[in-house]
Amino acid sequence: MLLRQCVFLTMICLSLITRGNKAVENRVLLQGFYWESFQSRNNTDGMRWYQLVRSKADQIRSADFDLIWLPPPSYAGEKSAGYNPKEYYNLNNSYGSEKEQEALLRTLNDYGIDPIADIVINHRDGSTGWAAFQNPTWGTNAITQSDEAFNNPASEVVNTPLGERGGSEEQIDYAPGRLTYAYDSYRDIDHNNAEVRRDIIRFLGILKSMGYKGWRYDMVHGYHAKWVALYNKETNPSFSVGEYDWDRQGEQRGWIMASNFGTEKYSSVFDFSTWRYLRENINHPVALYGPDGKGFGLIADRTDGINWAKWAVTFVENHDTGEREGRPPGHDEDSVENNHEVRMAYAYILSHPGLPSVFWKHYFDWGEQLQDTIDDLIQARKRAGVHAESKVHFQNNAKERGVYAAAIEGDNNKMLLIRIGGTDTQWHPEHSGYMDCRLMARGENWKVWILN
C-alpha cells in the first residue's frame, strides 16, 4: 500500500487515431457492472464480481472493447454498491478484496483494455456516524456548511459552529444563478479545502498505481468542473467522463469547457439527451432525424460552432437508468431474447458520433442474439473508422418514405450506412447512389452496411 501511494504506473498509449494534427476519439466503452453486481455471490458463476469480470477479460478484448468502466473501488460498508464511500484508501469492498481488484486490473491491462474507476468524491459517508471520516481522516471543515448533518438532531455534528464547517456550495458560471447540487443522502464535500484536494489526488494516485487508467466522475453537478480539471491535470487519465445532471444539456456544454486540464484536453460527459430521446422515439423512425431534421442530443449539438459530439458518451442503459432491484424496468420487455428495441438502439449509438458505451447486462446477460449484434456493430464501426466526431449525412429520400437512414463518415475512406424502420424496398443504400455496400449487421426493421 505504501509503495502504491508514491509510485504511478507508466501510462499506455491512448487508443486514438490521428487525422493530421488532430486526435480523434474512436474507442468503445463497456460498463463493467450493474447495480446488483455488489451482490456478486448470487451470480450463476458463484464468483465475486472482480473475479467474474477477470474471467471474461479475453472475451471483452475479443469483442474489441477499448475501455471498461468498473464500480467504485473503495470500502463503503459490508453490502454496498459503493456510492457511499466510507474509506477511500481501503480497497476491499463488496465487489471483492483488494487483491482480487488488483488481479483484475493487471489482467485487463495485459489485454490492452483501459480500466476506468468510478470516482465518488461529491459526497462521503461516515465510518461510524454521520461525519466520522477515517482513512483519510477529515474534520467537519471538509463538509459544506449547509449540509443537513449540521441541522439534523440525529447527527453527532448537529449545530457545529459555522467557523468549524467547510465553505458554501459553489457558484457555477456554467449554470448562472445556481449553486452546485446539495446531495441530502450523505455529506457534501468541500473541494475548496486544500486537505480534501490533497487526499483526493493521493487517492487517485493509489488507484493509478494499481492499474486504473482513467476516471468516471460521479455526480459532477455537485462540485465545480475546475476541480475535475485539477484532478485530471495531476493524474493525466487516458479517459475522463462526468455524470452531470441528466436534463441540463446546456450546462453540460459549460461543464465540459470548464473541465479543461490542458490545451484542448476536456472531460467527456454522459449524453443523457440522446439516451432519453432514443427511449422515447426508437419505434418512430422519422423522429430520429430530430426535431429540426439535424439530429438530436449532445451528439448533434453545434452550439457556438463546436461539434459537442467529441465529448459525448452515448449509451442505451446504465446502472442507474436500467432495471434494478426495487425499481421498475427502464422500458417494457416482452422477453430479453426478443427485445428488438434494444438492438435498434445499439445499432444507432454504435453507428453514430460520440463514444458509445455498452451495458454489461445487455452484453452478457440478455442472450447470444443481442451479444452477436453488438459484436457485429462494433466491428462495423471500427472497420469503417467511425469516431466521436464523424459527420452524419441524413437521407431525405428515406425520410419521405417513413424510415430513418443515414450515412456516417469514417476515417478509413469508408462509410457506415444505417436504416431504422421499414424494409429494403423503402430504403437501401443503392437508392442514394451507394452501390458497393456490404451488410454488416441486421435485426427486425433495421440494417447496417459498410461502403467498400
DALIN-V108207 format. One record per pair of residues at least 4 apart in sequence whose ideal C-beta (glycine too) atoms are under 7 Angstrom apart, sorted by the first residue. I is the first residue (numbers start at 1). J is the second residue. If there is no record, write none. Layout:
I_J, I_J
//
This chain:
1_5, 3_7, 4_206, 4_209, 4_210, 5_202, 5_205, 5_206, 7_209, 8_205, 8_208, 8_209, 9_208, 9_209, 9_211, 11_213, 11_236, 11_238, 14_238, 15_27, 15_66, 16_23, 16_24, 16_25, 16_26, 17_24, 17_26, 17_387, 17_411, 18_23, 19_24, 19_411, 24_387, 24_388, 24_389, 24_411, 25_310, 25_355, 25_387, 25_388, 26_387, 27_66, 27_67, 27_355, 28_64, 28_65, 28_66, 28_356, 28_378, 29_67, 29_69, 29_313, 29_355, 29_357, 30_60, 30_65, 30_68, 30_358, 30_360, 30_363, 31_69, 31_318, 31_319, 31_357, 31_358, 31_359, 31_360, 32_53, 32_68, 32_69, 32_70, 32_360, 33_37, 33_49, 33_70, 33_71, 33_319, 33_360, 34_319, 34_322, 34_324, 34_360, 34_361, 35_81, 35_319, 35_324, 35_325, 36_324, 36_325, 37_49, 37_71, 37_95, 38_49, 38_79, 38_80, 38_81, 38_82, 38_94, 38_95, 40_47, 40_48, 40_49, 40_52, 40_95, 41_48, 43_47, 43_52, 45_52, 47_51, 47_52, 47_55, 48_95, 48_96, 48_100, 49_53, 49_95, 49_96, 50_54, 50_95, 50_96, 50_100, 50_101, 50_104, 51_55, 51_96, 51_100, 52_56, 53_104, 54_103, 54_104, 54_107, 56_60, 57_61, 57_107, 57_108, 57_111, 58_62, 58_111, 59_63, 60_65, 60_68, 60_113, 61_111, 61_112, 61_113, 63_375, 63_378, 64_378, 64_379, 64_382, 65_113, 66_113, 66_114, 67_113, 67_114, 67_116, 67_239, 68_108, 68_113, 68_115, 68_116, 69_116, 69_118, 69_216, 70_115, 70_116, 70_117, 70_118, 71_81, 71_82, 71_95, 71_118, 72_76, 72_82, 72_83, 72_85, 72_118, 72_120, 73_91, 73_93, 73_101, 73_117, 73_207, 74_82, 74_85, 74_87, 74_88, 74_90, 74_91, 74_93, 75_86, 75_87, 75_90, 75_92, 75_93, 76_80, 76_82, 76_84, 76_85, 76_86, 76_93, 76_125, 77_84, 77_86, 79_94, 80_84, 80_94, 82_93, 82_94, 82_118, 82_120, 83_120, 83_218, 84_125, 84_186, 85_120, 85_124, 85_125, 86_125, 86_126, 86_127, 87_127, 87_134, 87_135, 88_135, 88_136, 88_203, 89_135, 89_136, 89_203, 89_206, 90_135, 91_98, 91_101, 92_97, 92_98, 96_100, 96_101, 97_101, 98_102, 99_103, 100_104, 101_105, 102_106, 102_210, 103_107, 104_108, 105_109, 105_115, 105_210, 105_211, 105_212, 106_110, 106_211, 107_111, 108_113, 108_115, 109_211, 114_213, 114_214, 114_238, 114_239, 115_211, 115_212, 115_213, 116_213, 116_214, 116_215, 116_216, 116_239, 117_207, 117_212, 117_215, 117_216, 118_216, 118_218, 119_215, 119_216, 119_217, 119_218, 120_218, 121_189, 121_200, 122_183, 122_188, 122_189, 122_218, 122_219, 122_222, 122_223, 123_183, 123_186, 123_187, 123_188, 123_189, 123_222, 124_133, 124_186, 124_187, 124_189, 125_186, 126_130, 126_131, 126_132, 126_133, 127_132, 127_133, 127_134, 128_132, 129_156, 130_149, 130_155, 130_156, 130_157, 130_187, 131_140, 131_143, 131_149, 131_156, 131_157, 131_187, 133_137, 133_138, 133_142, 136_199, 138_142, 138_195, 138_196, 140_157, 140_160, 140_164, 140_165, 141_164, 141_165, 141_166, 141_193, 142_166, 142_189, 142_190, 142_193, 142_196, 143_147, 143_149, 143_165, 143_166, 143_187, 143_188, 143_189, 143_190, 144_166, 144_167, 144_168, 144_169, 144_188, 144_190, 145_162, 145_165, 145_166, 145_167, 145_168, 146_168, 146_169, 146_182, 147_187, 147_188, 148_152, 148_184, 149_155, 149_157, 149_187, 150_157, 150_158, 150_159, 150_160, 150_165, 151_158, 152_158, 153_158, 160_164, 160_165, 166_190, 166_193, 167_190, 167_192, 169_179, 169_180, 169_182, 170_179, 170_180, 170_223, 170_224, 171_179, 172_178, 172_180, 172_224, 174_251, 174_254, 174_255, 174_258, 175_251, 175_254, 180_221, 180_222, 180_223, 180_224, 181_221, 181_222, 181_245, 182_188, 183_188, 183_219, 183_222, 188_222, 189_196, 190_196, 191_196, 191_197, 191_223, 191_227, 193_197, 194_198, 195_199, 196_200, 197_201, 197_230, 198_202, 199_203, 200_204, 200_231, 201_205, 201_231, 201_234, 202_206, 203_207, 204_208, 204_231, 204_235, 205_209, 205_235, 206_210, 207_212, 208_212, 208_235, 213_237, 213_238, 213_239, 214_237, 214_238, 214_239, 214_240, 215_237, 215_240, 216_241, 217_228, 217_242, 217_243, 218_243, 219_243, 220_225, 220_228, 220_242, 220_243, 220_244, 220_255, 221_244, 221_245, 223_227, 225_229, 225_255, 225_258, 225_259, 226_230, 226_258, 227_231, 228_232, 228_242, 228_259, 228_267, 229_233, 229_258, 229_259, 229_260, 229_261, 230_234, 231_235, 232_237, 232_240, 232_261, 232_267, 233_261, 233_262, 240_267, 240_268, 241_267, 241_268, 241_269, 241_270, 241_313, 242_255, 242_259, 242_267, 242_269, 243_270, 244_248, 244_251, 244_252, 244_255, 244_269, 245_251, 246_272, 247_272, 248_252, 249_253, 249_273, 249_298, 249_301, 250_254, 251_255, 252_256, 252_269, 252_298, 253_257, 253_303, 253_308, 254_258, 255_259, 255_269, 256_266, 256_267, 256_269, 256_311, 257_266, 259_266, 259_267, 260_265, 260_266, 261_265, 266_311, 268_311, 268_312, 268_313, 268_355, 269_311, 269_312, 269_313, 270_313, 270_315, 271_275, 271_297, 271_298, 271_299, 271_312, 271_313, 271_314, 271_354, 272_276, 273_277, 273_296, 273_297, 273_298, 274_278, 274_296, 274_297, 274_298, 274_299, 274_314, 275_279, 275_315, 275_321, 276_280, 277_281, 277_296, 277_297, 278_282, 278_345, 278_348, 279_331, 281_287, 281_288, 282_341, 282_344, 282_345, 283_341, 285_402, 285_403, 285_404, 285_420, 285_421, 286_399, 286_402, 286_404, 288_404, 288_420, 289_293, 289_394, 289_399, 289_404, 290_294, 290_295, 290_296, 290_300, 291_296, 293_394, 294_300, 295_299, 295_300, 295_392, 296_300, 298_308, 298_309, 298_312, 299_309, 299_312, 299_314, 299_352, 299_353, 299_354, 301_308, 302_306, 302_307, 303_308, 307_389, 308_312, 309_353, 309_354, 309_388, 309_389, 310_388, 310_389, 312_354, 313_354, 313_355, 313_357, 314_349, 314_354, 314_356, 314_357, 315_349, 315_357, 315_359, 316_342, 316_345, 316_346, 316_349, 316_359, 316_362, 317_321, 317_322, 317_330, 317_359, 317_362, 318_322, 318_359, 321_330, 322_330, 322_359, 322_361, 323_327, 323_329, 323_330, 329_333, 331_341, 333_339, 334_338, 334_339, 335_339, 336_366, 336_367, 337_367, 337_369, 340_344, 340_443, 340_444, 341_345, 342_346, 342_362, 342_370, 343_347, 343_370, 343_373, 343_443, 344_348, 344_420, 344_443, 344_446, 345_349, 346_350, 346_373, 346_374, 346_377, 347_351, 347_377, 347_418, 347_420, 347_441, 347_443, 347_446, 347_448, 348_352, 348_420, 349_354, 349_356, 350_356, 350_377, 350_378, 350_381, 351_377, 351_381, 351_386, 351_408, 351_416, 351_418, 351_448, 352_392, 352_408, 353_388, 353_389, 353_390, 353_392, 354_388, 355_388, 358_362, 358_363, 358_374, 359_363, 360_364, 361_365, 361_366, 362_366, 362_370, 363_371, 363_374, 366_370, 367_371, 368_372, 369_373, 370_374, 371_375, 372_376, 373_377, 373_441, 373_443, 374_378, 375_379, 376_380, 376_440, 376_441, 377_381, 377_441, 377_448, 378_382, 379_383, 380_384, 380_416, 380_440, 380_441, 380_448, 380_450, 381_386, 381_416, 383_414, 383_450, 384_410, 384_412, 384_414, 384_415, 384_416, 384_450, 385_410, 385_411, 385_412, 385_414, 386_390, 386_408, 386_410, 386_416, 387_411, 390_408, 390_409, 390_410, 391_409, 392_406, 392_408, 393_406, 393_407, 394_406, 395_405, 395_406, 395_407, 395_427, 395_432, 396_400, 397_431, 397_432, 398_403, 398_404, 398_405, 398_419, 398_426, 398_427, 401_422, 401_426, 401_427, 402_421, 402_422, 402_426, 403_419, 403_420, 403_421, 403_422, 403_426, 403_427, 404_419, 404_420, 404_421, 405_418, 405_419, 405_427, 406_418, 407_415, 407_417, 407_434, 408_415, 408_416, 409_415, 410_414, 410_415, 410_416, 414_450, 414_451, 415_451, 416_448, 416_450, 417_429, 417_434, 417_437, 417_449, 417_451, 418_448, 419_427, 419_446, 419_447, 420_445, 420_446, 421_445, 422_426, 422_427, 422_445, 424_428, 427_431, 429_434, 429_437, 429_449, 430_434, 430_435, 434_451, 436_451, 436_452, 437_449, 437_450, 437_451, 437_452, 438_449, 438_450, 438_452, 439_447, 439_449, 440_448, 440_449, 440_450, 441_448, 442_446, 442_447
//
